[in-house]
Amino acid sequence: MIDNTQKIRKSFPILKDKIQLSSCSQSALHIDVKKAIDTYLQSWQEHGMDWGGWMQACENARTEFASMINADVEEIALVSSVSHAVSSVATSLAHPRKSKVQVTDFDFPTVGHVWLSHQDRFDIEFIEQPKDGFITPDDYKKQVDHETLVVNTSHVSFYDGYKQDLAEVADVVHQKGAYFFVDAYQSLGQCEIDVKSMNIDMLSAGLQKYALGIPGIAFLYIKKEIASELTPKITGWFGQDNPFAFDIKNVEYASGARRFDSGTFPMINGFAAEAALKILNSYKIREIEQHLQYLSEVAIKECDQRGLTLKSPKDVRQKGSNTAIYLPNASEIEMKMKDKGVIVSARNDVIRIAPHLYNTEDDVMKAIQELDQCLK
Ligand SMILES: Cc1ncc(COP(=O)(O)O)c(C=O)c1O
Protein backbone atom coordinates (compact mmCIF):
# COMPACT_ATOMS: atom_id res chain seq x y z
CA MET A 1 0.00 0.00 0.00
CA ILE A 2 1.04 3.61 -0.51
CA ASP A 3 1.47 4.88 3.06
CA ASN A 4 2.95 8.35 2.53
CA THR A 5 0.15 9.91 0.47
CA GLN A 6 0.38 13.22 2.33
CA LYS A 7 4.06 13.58 1.37
CA ILE A 8 3.38 12.50 -2.21
CA ARG A 9 0.59 15.09 -2.53
CA LYS A 10 3.08 17.93 -1.95
CA SER A 11 4.62 17.15 -5.35
CA PHE A 12 1.30 17.73 -7.12
CA PRO A 13 0.52 21.44 -6.49
CA ILE A 14 -3.03 21.29 -7.89
CA LEU A 15 -4.07 19.11 -4.95
CA LYS A 16 -3.76 22.08 -2.57
CA ASP A 17 -6.96 23.55 -3.97
CA LYS A 18 -8.61 20.87 -6.05
CA ILE A 19 -9.59 17.24 -6.07
CA GLN A 20 -8.25 15.65 -9.24
CA LEU A 21 -9.70 12.22 -10.00
CA SER A 22 -9.35 12.15 -13.77
CA SER A 23 -6.39 9.82 -14.30
CA CYS A 24 -8.33 7.83 -16.94
CA SER A 25 -8.07 11.01 -19.02
CA GLN A 26 -5.32 13.20 -17.56
CA SER A 27 -3.45 12.65 -14.31
CA ALA A 28 -2.22 15.54 -12.14
CA LEU A 29 0.96 17.49 -12.91
CA HIS A 30 3.96 16.46 -10.76
CA ILE A 31 6.56 19.17 -10.07
CA ASP A 32 9.31 17.04 -11.68
CA VAL A 33 7.35 16.74 -14.91
CA LYS A 34 6.86 20.51 -15.01
CA LYS A 35 10.58 20.96 -14.29
CA ALA A 36 11.48 18.63 -17.15
CA ILE A 37 9.31 20.58 -19.60
CA ASP A 38 10.86 23.82 -18.33
CA THR A 39 14.32 22.31 -18.79
CA TYR A 40 13.61 21.73 -22.48
CA LEU A 41 12.33 25.29 -22.92
CA GLN A 42 15.27 26.72 -21.01
CA SER A 43 17.72 24.72 -23.10
CA TRP A 44 16.06 25.92 -26.31
CA GLN A 45 16.10 29.54 -25.10
CA GLU A 46 19.69 29.49 -23.81
CA HIS A 47 21.46 27.24 -26.28
CA GLY A 48 19.29 27.64 -29.37
CA MET A 49 19.57 23.96 -30.15
CA ASP A 50 20.66 20.76 -28.42
CA TRP A 51 19.70 17.85 -30.65
CA GLY A 52 21.90 15.40 -28.76
CA GLY A 53 20.48 16.28 -25.36
CA TRP A 54 16.88 16.41 -26.60
CA MET A 55 17.13 13.03 -28.32
CA GLN A 56 18.76 11.58 -25.22
CA ALA A 57 15.73 12.57 -23.11
CA CYS A 58 13.53 10.58 -25.52
CA GLU A 59 15.93 7.62 -25.37
CA ASN A 60 15.84 7.79 -21.57
CA ALA A 61 12.05 7.73 -21.69
CA ARG A 62 12.22 4.65 -23.93
CA THR A 63 14.50 2.94 -21.38
CA GLU A 64 12.18 3.83 -18.47
CA PHE A 65 9.19 2.47 -20.39
CA ALA A 66 11.03 -0.76 -21.20
CA SER A 67 11.89 -1.26 -17.55
CA MET A 68 8.30 -0.54 -16.48
CA ILE A 69 6.89 -3.35 -18.65
CA ASN A 70 9.88 -5.72 -18.23
CA ALA A 71 10.98 -5.50 -21.87
CA ASP A 72 14.37 -4.95 -23.49
CA VAL A 73 14.95 -1.44 -24.73
CA GLU A 74 15.46 -2.84 -28.27
CA GLU A 75 11.85 -4.04 -28.16
CA ILE A 76 10.45 -0.53 -27.83
CA ALA A 77 9.55 1.94 -30.59
CA LEU A 78 8.86 5.58 -29.99
CA VAL A 79 5.60 6.75 -31.59
CA SER A 80 3.27 9.70 -31.28
CA SER A 81 0.02 8.05 -30.15
CA VAL A 82 -1.62 4.69 -29.64
CA SER A 83 -3.43 5.25 -32.96
CA HIS A 84 0.00 5.61 -34.61
CA ALA A 85 1.23 2.41 -32.92
CA VAL A 86 -1.78 0.36 -34.08
CA SER A 87 -1.51 1.79 -37.61
CA SER A 88 2.19 0.93 -37.72
CA VAL A 89 1.52 -2.67 -36.74
CA ALA A 90 -1.48 -2.96 -39.09
CA THR A 91 0.49 -1.78 -42.11
CA SER A 92 3.40 -4.09 -41.34
CA LEU A 93 1.43 -7.35 -40.99
CA ALA A 94 0.80 -9.81 -43.78
CA HIS A 95 0.17 -13.55 -43.74
CA PRO A 96 -0.38 -16.02 -46.58
CA ARG A 97 -3.39 -17.72 -44.92
CA LYS A 98 -4.61 -15.72 -41.95
CA SER A 99 -6.57 -12.55 -42.56
CA LYS A 100 -8.80 -12.15 -39.53
CA VAL A 101 -8.23 -9.37 -37.00
CA GLN A 102 -10.26 -9.41 -33.80
CA VAL A 103 -10.97 -6.51 -31.49
CA THR A 104 -13.49 -6.50 -28.64
CA ASP A 105 -16.53 -4.27 -28.85
CA PHE A 106 -15.50 -2.38 -25.67
CA ASP A 107 -12.04 -1.38 -26.86
CA PHE A 108 -11.17 2.26 -27.39
CA PRO A 109 -12.73 3.30 -30.74
CA THR A 110 -9.42 4.31 -32.30
CA VAL A 111 -8.41 0.64 -32.36
CA GLY A 112 -11.53 -0.23 -34.36
CA HIS A 113 -11.02 2.77 -36.65
CA VAL A 114 -7.46 1.79 -37.52
CA TRP A 115 -8.23 -1.86 -38.26
CA LEU A 116 -11.42 -1.01 -40.17
CA SER A 117 -9.36 1.22 -42.45
CA HIS A 118 -7.54 -1.98 -43.49
CA GLN A 119 -10.61 -3.92 -44.58
CA ASP A 120 -9.10 -4.27 -48.05
CA ARG A 121 -6.48 -6.58 -46.48
CA PHE A 122 -8.07 -7.95 -43.33
CA ASP A 123 -11.46 -9.17 -42.13
CA ILE A 124 -12.25 -7.29 -38.95
CA GLU A 125 -14.41 -9.00 -36.33
CA PHE A 126 -15.60 -7.64 -33.00
CA ILE A 127 -15.59 -10.07 -30.10
CA GLU A 128 -18.75 -9.39 -28.17
CA GLN A 129 -18.89 -8.57 -24.50
CA PRO A 130 -21.56 -10.74 -22.83
CA LYS A 131 -24.81 -8.79 -22.27
CA ASP A 132 -24.92 -9.61 -18.57
CA GLY A 133 -21.28 -9.25 -17.56
CA PHE A 134 -17.70 -8.83 -18.62
CA ILE A 135 -15.65 -10.69 -21.20
CA THR A 136 -13.70 -13.75 -20.02
CA PRO A 137 -11.02 -15.94 -21.62
CA ASP A 138 -13.88 -18.36 -22.47
CA ASP A 139 -15.39 -15.75 -24.78
CA TYR A 140 -12.08 -15.63 -26.62
CA LYS A 141 -12.00 -19.45 -26.73
CA LYS A 142 -15.36 -19.43 -28.47
CA GLN A 143 -14.67 -16.60 -30.88
CA VAL A 144 -10.98 -16.72 -31.82
CA ASP A 145 -10.05 -19.35 -34.42
CA HIS A 146 -7.18 -20.48 -36.60
CA GLU A 147 -8.00 -17.83 -39.21
CA THR A 148 -7.13 -15.13 -36.69
CA LEU A 149 -3.90 -13.27 -37.34
CA VAL A 150 -4.05 -10.86 -34.41
CA VAL A 151 -6.23 -10.12 -31.40
CA ASN A 152 -5.93 -6.48 -30.35
CA THR A 153 -7.63 -5.56 -27.10
CA SER A 154 -7.21 -3.32 -24.09
CA HIS A 155 -5.85 -4.32 -20.69
CA VAL A 156 -8.22 -1.97 -18.83
CA SER A 157 -11.37 -0.57 -20.40
CA PHE A 158 -11.49 3.20 -20.90
CA TYR A 159 -15.22 3.12 -20.17
CA ASP A 160 -15.90 1.00 -17.10
CA GLY A 161 -12.37 0.17 -15.89
CA TYR A 162 -12.80 -3.59 -16.44
CA LYS A 163 -9.39 -5.27 -16.26
CA GLN A 164 -8.67 -8.35 -18.34
CA ASP A 165 -6.45 -11.20 -17.23
CA LEU A 166 -3.85 -10.75 -19.96
CA ALA A 167 -1.88 -13.92 -19.26
CA GLU A 168 -5.01 -16.07 -19.62
CA VAL A 169 -6.17 -14.29 -22.78
CA ALA A 170 -2.65 -14.60 -24.22
CA ASP A 171 -2.81 -18.38 -23.73
CA VAL A 172 -6.07 -18.66 -25.67
CA VAL A 173 -4.88 -16.38 -28.46
CA HIS A 174 -1.59 -18.25 -28.82
CA GLN A 175 -3.34 -21.63 -28.89
CA LYS A 176 -5.05 -20.35 -32.06
CA GLY A 177 -1.69 -19.28 -33.50
CA ALA A 178 -2.48 -15.55 -33.42
CA TYR A 179 -0.53 -12.53 -32.20
CA PHE A 180 -1.67 -10.90 -28.97
CA PHE A 181 -1.54 -7.08 -29.17
CA VAL A 182 -2.48 -5.14 -26.02
CA ASP A 183 -3.62 -1.54 -25.73
CA ALA A 184 -2.28 -0.63 -22.28
CA TYR A 185 -3.09 3.08 -22.36
CA GLN A 186 -5.53 2.71 -19.45
CA SER A 187 -3.29 0.46 -17.36
CA LEU A 188 0.23 1.88 -17.70
CA GLY A 189 1.12 3.51 -14.38
CA GLN A 190 -1.65 1.90 -12.35
CA CYS A 191 -1.40 -1.87 -12.97
CA GLU A 192 1.45 -4.31 -13.17
CA ILE A 193 2.43 -5.06 -16.76
CA ASP A 194 5.03 -7.72 -17.43
CA VAL A 195 5.20 -8.51 -21.13
CA LYS A 196 7.37 -11.56 -20.49
CA SER A 197 5.31 -13.34 -17.83
CA MET A 198 2.05 -12.27 -19.52
CA ASN A 199 3.37 -13.50 -22.87
CA ILE A 200 2.37 -10.39 -24.80
CA ASP A 201 3.55 -10.04 -28.41
CA MET A 202 2.88 -6.33 -28.90
CA LEU A 203 1.73 -3.57 -26.60
CA SER A 204 1.17 0.15 -26.93
CA ALA A 205 0.54 2.92 -24.42
CA GLY A 206 0.66 6.65 -24.16
CA LEU A 207 1.57 8.85 -21.22
CA GLN A 208 -1.43 11.06 -20.60
CA LYS A 209 -3.62 8.79 -18.48
CA TYR A 210 -2.15 7.10 -15.39
CA ALA A 211 1.44 7.61 -16.58
CA LEU A 212 1.65 11.20 -15.27
CA GLY A 213 2.67 12.65 -18.64
CA ILE A 214 1.27 14.43 -21.65
CA PRO A 215 -0.02 13.39 -25.07
CA GLY A 216 2.14 13.55 -28.18
CA ILE A 217 4.36 10.62 -27.24
CA ALA A 218 3.58 6.91 -26.92
CA PHE A 219 5.48 3.63 -27.02
CA LEU A 220 5.09 0.42 -28.97
CA TYR A 221 6.53 -2.81 -27.60
CA ILE A 222 7.13 -5.61 -30.08
CA LYS A 223 8.69 -8.87 -28.91
CA LYS A 224 12.19 -9.18 -30.40
CA GLU A 225 11.54 -12.38 -32.29
CA ILE A 226 8.60 -10.74 -34.04
CA ALA A 227 9.89 -7.19 -34.62
CA SER A 228 12.71 -8.14 -36.97
CA GLU A 229 10.26 -10.12 -39.14
CA LEU A 230 8.06 -7.08 -39.74
CA THR A 231 8.44 -4.39 -42.38
CA PRO A 232 7.00 -1.08 -41.21
CA LYS A 233 5.16 0.92 -43.85
CA ILE A 234 4.70 3.90 -41.57
CA THR A 235 8.32 4.84 -41.38
CA GLY A 236 10.91 7.58 -41.80
CA TRP A 237 14.53 8.40 -41.19
CA PHE A 238 14.45 7.61 -37.46
CA GLY A 239 13.35 4.05 -38.29
CA GLN A 240 16.53 3.50 -40.28
CA ASP A 241 19.64 1.72 -39.10
CA ASN A 242 21.55 5.00 -39.37
CA PRO A 243 19.25 8.03 -39.59
CA PHE A 244 22.23 10.32 -39.97
CA ALA A 245 23.58 8.55 -43.08
CA PHE A 246 21.23 10.79 -45.10
CA ASP A 247 20.96 8.13 -47.79
CA ILE A 248 17.76 8.92 -49.68
CA LYS A 249 18.05 6.02 -52.10
CA ASN A 250 18.05 3.08 -49.69
CA VAL A 251 15.80 1.82 -46.93
CA GLU A 252 17.71 -0.03 -44.28
CA TYR A 253 15.54 -0.64 -41.27
CA ALA A 254 16.95 -0.48 -37.77
CA SER A 255 17.01 -3.74 -35.88
CA GLY A 256 14.36 -4.75 -33.34
CA ALA A 257 11.41 -2.53 -32.62
CA ARG A 258 13.41 0.63 -33.36
CA ARG A 259 12.49 0.06 -37.00
CA PHE A 260 9.05 1.31 -35.94
CA ASP A 261 10.42 4.74 -35.00
CA SER A 262 9.50 7.18 -37.76
CA GLY A 263 10.20 10.94 -37.80
CA THR A 264 11.99 13.34 -35.45
CA PHE A 265 11.23 12.45 -31.84
CA PRO A 266 8.58 14.50 -30.03
CA MET A 267 11.30 16.11 -27.92
CA ILE A 268 9.40 18.25 -25.41
CA ASN A 269 7.04 15.33 -24.83
CA GLY A 270 10.06 13.09 -24.33
CA PHE A 271 11.28 15.32 -21.49
CA ALA A 272 7.89 15.03 -19.79
CA ALA A 273 7.76 11.26 -20.41
CA GLU A 274 11.23 10.64 -18.98
CA ALA A 275 10.38 12.50 -15.77
CA ALA A 276 6.93 10.91 -15.45
CA LEU A 277 8.15 7.34 -15.95
CA LYS A 278 11.05 7.90 -13.54
CA ILE A 279 8.58 8.93 -10.86
CA LEU A 280 6.42 5.85 -11.46
CA ASN A 281 9.43 3.53 -11.62
CA SER A 282 10.49 4.76 -8.20
CA TYR A 283 7.41 2.99 -6.77
CA LYS A 284 6.40 -0.64 -6.74
CA ILE A 285 3.47 -0.67 -9.16
CA ARG A 286 1.90 -3.45 -7.07
CA GLU A 287 1.67 -0.97 -4.17
CA ILE A 288 -0.02 1.64 -6.36
CA GLU A 289 -2.40 -1.08 -7.56
CA GLN A 290 -3.28 -2.05 -3.98
CA HIS A 291 -3.85 1.58 -3.03
CA LEU A 292 -6.19 1.99 -6.00
CA GLN A 293 -8.03 -1.21 -5.16
CA TYR A 294 -8.70 0.19 -1.72
CA LEU A 295 -9.98 3.46 -3.21
CA SER A 296 -12.19 1.40 -5.56
CA GLU A 297 -13.72 -0.33 -2.51
CA VAL A 298 -14.39 3.10 -1.01
CA ALA A 299 -16.00 4.36 -4.23
CA ILE A 300 -18.15 1.28 -4.77
CA LYS A 301 -19.42 1.32 -1.17
CA GLU A 302 -20.21 5.04 -1.27
CA CYS A 303 -22.06 4.72 -4.61
CA ASP A 304 -24.08 1.76 -3.33
CA GLN A 305 -25.06 3.68 -0.20
CA ARG A 306 -26.23 6.62 -2.31
CA GLY A 307 -28.11 4.38 -4.76
CA LEU A 308 -25.90 5.38 -7.71
CA THR A 309 -25.73 2.90 -10.59
CA LEU A 310 -22.29 1.48 -11.35
CA LYS A 311 -21.08 0.32 -14.74
CA SER A 312 -17.77 -0.99 -13.34
CA PRO A 313 -17.24 -4.46 -11.88
CA LYS A 314 -17.90 -4.62 -8.14
CA ASP A 315 -15.07 -7.06 -7.58
CA VAL A 316 -12.05 -4.75 -7.22
CA ARG A 317 -9.70 -7.47 -8.51
CA GLN A 318 -11.49 -7.21 -11.87
CA LYS A 319 -11.07 -3.49 -12.26
CA GLY A 320 -8.52 -0.73 -12.52
CA SER A 321 -8.79 2.58 -10.71
CA ASN A 322 -11.76 3.87 -12.68
CA THR A 323 -15.18 3.54 -11.06
CA ALA A 324 -17.78 4.45 -13.68
CA ILE A 325 -21.09 5.84 -12.47
CA TYR A 326 -24.01 5.72 -14.88
CA LEU A 327 -25.46 9.18 -15.59
CA PRO A 328 -27.19 10.00 -18.90
CA ASN A 329 -26.08 13.66 -18.56
CA ALA A 330 -22.48 12.83 -17.60
CA SER A 331 -20.80 15.73 -19.49
CA GLU A 332 -23.03 18.28 -17.80
CA ILE A 333 -22.23 16.80 -14.37
CA GLU A 334 -18.49 16.84 -15.17
CA MET A 335 -18.72 20.62 -15.83
CA LYS A 336 -20.73 21.25 -12.66
CA MET A 337 -18.22 19.30 -10.59
CA LYS A 338 -15.33 21.17 -12.20
CA ASP A 339 -16.93 24.44 -11.08
CA LYS A 340 -16.80 23.06 -7.52
CA GLY A 341 -13.10 22.15 -7.83
CA VAL A 342 -13.60 18.43 -8.43
CA ILE A 343 -12.04 17.16 -11.65
CA VAL A 344 -13.53 13.94 -12.99
CA SER A 345 -13.96 12.66 -16.53
CA ALA A 346 -17.18 11.89 -18.43
CA ARG A 347 -17.49 9.42 -21.31
CA ASN A 348 -20.86 8.89 -22.99
CA ASP A 349 -23.21 8.05 -20.12
CA VAL A 350 -20.73 7.64 -17.27
CA ILE A 351 -18.73 9.80 -14.90
CA ARG A 352 -15.40 8.15 -14.24
CA ILE A 353 -13.88 8.53 -10.78
CA ALA A 354 -10.26 7.63 -11.49
CA PRO A 355 -7.87 8.17 -8.57
CA HIS A 356 -4.09 7.75 -8.57
CA LEU A 357 -1.40 7.21 -5.94
CA TYR A 358 -1.82 10.80 -4.71
CA ASN A 359 -5.55 10.50 -3.99
CA THR A 360 -7.08 9.67 -0.63
CA GLU A 361 -10.26 8.09 0.67
CA ASP A 362 -11.39 11.62 1.53
CA ASP A 363 -10.99 12.76 -2.12
CA VAL A 364 -13.14 9.88 -3.35
CA MET A 365 -15.86 10.38 -0.72
CA LYS A 366 -16.02 14.14 -1.32
CA ALA A 367 -16.21 13.70 -5.09
CA ILE A 368 -19.09 11.24 -4.89
CA GLN A 369 -20.85 13.45 -2.38
CA GLU A 370 -20.43 16.43 -4.76
CA LEU A 371 -21.66 14.34 -7.70
CA ASP A 372 -24.77 13.38 -5.72
CA GLN A 373 -25.34 17.06 -4.84
CA CYS A 374 -25.05 18.04 -8.52
CA LEU A 375 -27.80 15.53 -9.35
CA LYS A 376 -30.22 17.11 -6.90
C1 LIG B 1 -7.47 2.60 -23.99
C2 LIG B 1 -7.20 3.73 -24.93
N1 LIG B 1 -6.61 3.46 -26.10
C3 LIG B 1 -6.34 4.43 -27.00
C4 LIG B 1 -6.68 5.74 -26.74
C5 LIG B 1 -6.37 6.78 -27.77
O1 LIG B 1 -5.00 6.94 -27.85
P1 LIG B 1 -4.31 8.00 -28.86
O2 LIG B 1 -5.10 9.24 -28.80
O3 LIG B 1 -2.93 8.11 -28.31
O4 LIG B 1 -4.33 7.38 -30.20
C6 LIG B 1 -7.28 6.07 -25.53
C7 LIG B 1 -7.64 7.47 -25.23
O5 LIG B 1 -8.37 7.78 -24.34
C8 LIG B 1 -7.56 5.04 -24.61
O6 LIG B 1 -8.13 5.28 -23.43
The ligand as an ORCA input file, in Angstrom:
! r2SCAN-3c Opt
* xyz 0 1
  C      -7.474      2.600    -23.988
  C      -7.202      3.731    -24.932
  N      -6.610      3.465    -26.104
  C      -6.337      4.435    -26.996
  C      -6.681      5.739    -26.739
  C      -6.373      6.781    -27.770
  O      -5.004      6.938    -27.853
  P      -4.306      7.996    -28.856
  O      -5.102      9.239    -28.804
  O      -2.926      8.111    -28.310
  O      -4.328      7.379    -30.196
  C      -7.283      6.075    -25.525
  C      -7.636      7.469    -25.231
  O      -8.369      7.777    -24.340
  C      -7.557      5.038    -24.612
  O      -8.132      5.282    -23.426
*
